[in-house]
Amino acid sequence: MSLTRLALTGQPTSNVYGVDLAAPLDQASVDSRSTAIGGAYKNILDTGSVFDGIHVVEGQDGAPLIWDSVAGAQSGTRALTNMATPQVQFMCEKKTTLGGRKFRGRSFHIDVAEADVADDGTVAAGTVTILQTFCTALLANFGGGAFAGMVLLHTDATLPTPVTTYKPDAKVSTLRGRYRR
């Protein structure tokens, strides 16, 4: 499942999440989740950005079913101010009940204003609260009705692992180059 953000002043982006299904999807399920998630997501986005809804690719065998939300598109509500460079992004952490790096995940979110971040990369407390509201809405809306919950997908034969905690990091990600030690 992907959340798509269309930037009126920047580039289109999307975030992809693994979600387990409890029942076959219908259009009403996809639309209601898009509306609920959009309500929290618009508070992260600036007024020059638009959340365009969710896009779901369902199934693994044969041709996948594809669902696009027809409701829930929302415009950003945060004032368009001096924005940080695209390399600076909010980071949200996904955790499961199992230990180790394999059972942890991250997602990155754009529209970081300079005022949101201190010189050392610390995210302002009010912005962390907005991000936590979004993370809570995302985790809650992917667990109920036809959706059985957010999962971490693995590149090996490990079964998808249910995400139990989804929370913002207090520091931004800078996507800087990594150096060998």
Steps between C-alpha positions, in 0.01 A plus 500: 500500500634843422416849616556750225587864553477731202709810539373810331836665563730193503513139389237225537593243765348191652548283808443126471374287791445128536150425627340164578138451398236332715238497224475588132507874437219707360501861384330626816781354718769665290319836493430509875865427582616768257274760658606410855873492419476818293356687796820439697742517204389849388631639831854397401480637145544865410232694312685439172451122530203270447441150640350320202368196684610139523583248231470129587642206307335190645617141463802301395363227274406584144411853401471725806185692581562874499300747709529878492321718750235721347453694825730645759730726299604785727704818465776573748420742782846607624609844384744493210820640651874460449532130429801284578675334207340178368775297670355594840200280582296400803559138597245269659603167651309171470554240771378144545497269802816330370850633562776581255546727201308262274182572695525879496402735221487869414307736280602848392273801456570825322382860544743589776503873577820657627310605814417131570864406553775628728859529381582158646210330314262486795133527398293766681270356769181626333602340172571167674143514634362554146710210373386276787136574414571395140682182608218405738237560228694291248550205735137513619350527151701208365357282778124461476229397258658337195849599621673270752790734577825650376780249444871502422580316179828312469724422204547139610247224578407652839126554536381863523539621858220705665600856592407575862649849537528781247645824636694805383870537568604813690773567240465551125671282244746686284565232235864599508770284345619210712868439545683176564645466847 
